[in-house]
Amino acid sequence: QNHLRQVGLAIQNYESALRTLPPGCLQWRPWGGDPRLKNLAWSALILPYIESTTIYQQVDFDYAFDHPRNRAAAAMRFSVYLCPSALDTAPASGRARTDYAGLYGQRITTRQNTDNGVFIYNRPIRLREISDGITQTLAVAEDTGGPDGEWINGSNVFEQSGRINDPRAWRGDNEIRSPHPSGAMLLFTCGRVQFVSESMELRILAAIITRNHGEVVTLDNL
């Protein structure tokens, strides 16, 4: 919970400085896409705001996240990006992992225009675009063991497709997953962190992911 609070504060400070949220992914690279596309993550962009300016300065933003020029920086481990309850495993890539991913959107109640969250590809979202309200719109969630769980990797944003900790969810996809037996820690755009039960109604989960679908959600629903 404390780590996600620090992430939330860094996102707020980024927004205060630049008047936008960070893009979920800078120069998104699809599977098999041009390796020159940078595919750099929101979690790399906020490093100066979590007192990691030195590491931020080591990232060469002129090159892709997996370019050799970024190998040393990408291997730097940040405790703030790790859930203390998760197994301390390192990705085979040699890049340091993160247990937290940005919400690109949801495809629980819609299969069209699923870039309906706050961390989408190649475009920063302004707070005024979050018409559902920043207090009831998610920014980041636990995604422990996700296939793209590296803090520098811009593919570390995802569409939620089912329940929290859903055992039927494909392990090769990013979803809200945690090492906690009954739910997961979620970070709202306002900076609030809340533990949410895996039994949450799917329509409510979908509603707190979308930024501008007009759903009404009260704290009692959570």
PLY file of the C-alpha trace (Angstrom):
ply
format ascii 1.0
element vertex 222
property float x
property float y
property float z
element edge 221
property int vertex1
property int vertex2
end_header
0.00 0.00 0.00
2.82 2.39 0.88
4.63 1.70 -2.39
1.54 2.40 -4.46
0.97 5.61 -2.50
4.47 6.73 -3.51
3.70 5.86 -7.14
0.48 7.84 -6.89
2.28 10.85 -5.47
4.85 10.69 -8.27
2.06 10.63 -10.87
0.42 13.64 -9.23
3.73 15.54 -9.17
4.32 14.68 -12.84
0.87 16.04 -13.66
1.47 19.19 -11.62
4.70 19.83 -13.54
3.55 18.95 -17.07
-0.23 19.37 -16.81
-0.86 15.87 -18.15
-0.54 12.33 -16.92
2.38 10.47 -18.50
1.51 8.49 -21.62
1.09 4.82 -20.82
3.65 3.94 -23.46
5.90 6.22 -25.47
6.19 4.97 -29.08
4.31 1.71 -28.56
5.79 -1.26 -30.38
3.38 -4.03 -31.38
4.46 -7.65 -31.37
7.08 -8.04 -34.10
7.11 -4.27 -34.70
9.98 -2.00 -35.64
12.66 -2.38 -32.92
13.45 1.32 -33.28
10.12 2.14 -31.64
11.05 3.06 -28.09
8.23 1.36 -26.16
9.15 3.27 -23.00
6.86 3.05 -19.97
4.97 5.59 -17.88
6.87 4.17 -14.90
10.16 5.26 -16.48
8.83 8.76 -17.12
7.88 9.40 -13.49
11.28 8.45 -12.04
12.29 12.05 -11.22
9.18 12.32 -9.07
10.03 9.31 -6.90
13.46 10.69 -6.01
15.15 8.64 -8.72
16.49 11.45 -10.89
19.92 9.81 -11.08
18.49 6.64 -12.65
16.21 8.71 -14.88
19.27 10.51 -16.23
20.84 7.14 -17.07
17.90 6.18 -19.28
18.57 7.24 -22.87
15.14 8.29 -24.06
16.46 8.59 -27.61
16.55 4.79 -27.75
14.19 1.90 -27.13
13.66 0.35 -23.71
15.52 -2.81 -24.80
18.34 -1.09 -26.68
21.86 -1.92 -25.39
22.29 1.72 -24.40
19.56 1.21 -21.80
20.68 -2.17 -20.51
22.37 -0.89 -17.34
19.60 1.53 -16.39
16.87 -1.04 -17.07
18.50 -3.49 -14.65
18.22 -1.03 -11.75
15.87 -2.39 -9.11
13.36 -0.09 -7.38
11.73 -1.29 -4.18
8.88 1.18 -4.72
7.83 -0.79 -7.82
7.74 -4.10 -5.97
4.99 -5.63 -3.84
6.63 -6.83 -0.58
4.33 -9.86 -0.55
5.37 -11.06 -4.01
8.15 -13.53 -4.78
11.40 -11.70 -5.44
12.10 -13.03 -8.90
13.96 -11.32 -11.73
12.79 -11.39 -15.37
14.90 -13.50 -17.70
15.54 -10.34 -19.76
17.80 -8.93 -17.04
15.60 -5.85 -16.81
14.27 -5.09 -13.33
10.68 -6.02 -12.68
7.66 -4.14 -11.45
4.55 -5.57 -9.81
2.40 -2.61 -10.87
0.92 -1.87 -14.27
-1.05 0.99 -15.79
-4.69 0.66 -16.81
-5.01 1.02 -20.58
-8.69 0.18 -20.37
-11.25 -2.56 -19.96
-12.92 -5.03 -22.29
-15.30 -6.43 -19.70
-18.35 -4.51 -20.91
-17.11 -3.37 -24.33
-15.04 -4.82 -27.15
-14.69 -1.56 -29.05
-12.48 1.43 -28.23
-10.88 -0.36 -25.32
-8.31 2.41 -24.85
-10.72 3.78 -22.28
-8.40 4.00 -19.26
-5.92 6.71 -18.27
-2.65 5.11 -19.47
-2.94 4.59 -23.22
-0.39 4.32 -26.03
1.43 7.37 -27.36
-0.87 10.02 -25.88
-0.92 11.65 -22.46
-4.32 12.11 -20.83
-5.27 15.40 -19.20
-7.24 15.35 -15.96
-10.13 17.19 -17.61
-10.54 14.20 -19.93
-11.33 12.00 -16.93
-14.97 13.07 -16.77
-15.90 10.10 -14.56
-13.79 11.75 -11.83
-10.24 11.11 -10.67
-11.47 9.80 -7.31
-13.25 6.89 -8.97
-11.00 6.14 -11.93
-8.11 3.71 -11.60
-4.60 4.53 -12.77
-2.47 1.57 -11.64
-3.10 -1.92 -10.30
-1.13 -4.87 -9.04
-0.12 -7.15 -11.91
2.23 -9.51 -10.13
3.99 -11.87 -12.49
2.69 -10.15 -15.61
4.54 -10.99 -18.84
5.61 -7.39 -19.39
6.36 -6.58 -15.76
9.46 -4.43 -16.22
9.39 -0.81 -15.07
11.04 0.43 -18.29
8.87 -1.64 -20.64
6.00 0.33 -22.17
3.98 -2.83 -22.74
3.34 -2.77 -18.99
-0.17 -1.35 -19.51
-3.19 -3.54 -20.08
-6.88 -4.06 -20.72
-8.68 -5.82 -17.90
-10.82 -8.67 -19.22
-12.22 -10.38 -16.12
-12.26 -10.51 -12.35
-9.41 -9.60 -10.03
-7.16 -12.63 -9.45
-9.21 -14.60 -11.97
-7.65 -18.09 -12.12
-9.05 -18.53 -15.65
-7.16 -15.51 -17.01
-4.41 -16.43 -19.44
-1.03 -16.19 -17.72
0.48 -14.82 -20.91
-1.60 -11.67 -20.58
-1.49 -8.77 -18.15
-4.41 -8.66 -15.70
-5.07 -7.45 -12.16
-3.31 -10.14 -10.16
-1.76 -10.06 -6.73
-0.16 -12.41 -4.19
-2.99 -11.57 -1.78
-5.58 -14.33 -1.42
-8.74 -12.23 -1.60
-8.10 -9.16 -3.73
-5.55 -6.62 -4.93
-4.24 -3.16 -4.19
-5.45 -0.53 -6.65
-4.31 3.06 -7.14
-6.87 5.67 -8.16
-5.88 8.68 -10.24
-6.38 10.99 -7.26
-3.63 9.10 -5.40
-5.89 7.02 -3.15
-4.86 3.39 -2.65
-7.48 0.81 -1.79
-7.55 -2.94 -1.34
-10.41 -4.23 -3.49
-11.98 -7.66 -3.13
-11.74 -10.12 -5.97
-15.50 -10.64 -5.55
-16.23 -7.10 -6.79
-19.00 -7.03 -9.37
-17.57 -6.99 -12.87
-19.68 -4.00 -13.92
-18.24 -1.98 -11.03
-14.68 -3.03 -11.87
-15.26 -1.99 -15.48
-16.69 1.34 -14.34
-13.70 2.31 -12.21
-11.30 1.58 -15.06
-12.94 3.74 -17.75
-12.20 7.45 -17.68
-15.24 8.93 -19.43
-18.10 6.44 -19.78
-20.41 8.26 -17.41
-20.82 5.47 -14.85
-21.79 6.48 -11.32
-19.78 4.65 -8.67
-19.91 5.40 -4.95
-17.35 4.40 -2.36
-19.95 2.02 -0.92
-19.74 0.02 -4.15
-16.06 -0.70 -3.52
0 1
1 2
2 3
3 4
4 5
5 6
6 7
7 8
8 9
9 10
10 11
11 12
12 13
13 14
14 15
15 16
16 17
17 18
18 19
19 20
20 21
21 22
22 23
23 24
24 25
25 26
26 27
27 28
28 29
29 30
30 31
31 32
32 33
33 34
34 35
35 36
36 37
37 38
38 39
39 40
40 41
41 42
42 43
43 44
44 45
45 46
46 47
47 48
48 49
49 50
50 51
51 52
52 53
53 54
54 55
55 56
56 57
57 58
58 59
59 60
60 61
61 62
62 63
63 64
64 65
65 66
66 67
67 68
68 69
69 70
70 71
71 72
72 73
73 74
74 75
75 76
76 77
77 78
78 79
79 80
80 81
81 82
82 83
83 84
84 85
85 86
86 87
87 88
88 89
89 90
90 91
91 92
92 93
93 94
94 95
95 96
96 97
97 98
98 99
99 100
100 101
101 102
102 103
103 104
104 105
105 106
106 107
107 108
108 109
109 110
110 111
111 112
112 113
113 114
114 115
115 116
116 117
117 118
118 119
119 120
120 121
121 122
122 123
123 124
124 125
125 126
126 127
127 128
128 129
129 130
130 131
131 132
132 133
133 134
134 135
135 136
136 137
137 138
138 139
139 140
140 141
141 142
142 143
143 144
144 145
145 146
146 147
147 148
148 149
149 150
150 151
151 152
152 153
153 154
154 155
155 156
156 157
157 158
158 159
159 160
160 161
161 162
162 163
163 164
164 165
165 166
166 167
167 168
168 169
169 170
170 171
171 172
172 173
173 174
174 175
175 176
176 177
177 178
178 179
179 180
180 181
181 182
182 183
183 184
184 185
185 186
186 187
187 188
188 189
189 190
190 191
191 192
192 193
193 194
194 195
195 196
196 197
197 198
198 199
199 200
200 201
201 202
202 203
203 204
204 205
205 206
206 207
207 208
208 209
209 210
210 211
211 212
212 213
213 214
214 215
215 216
216 217
217 218
218 219
219 220
220 221
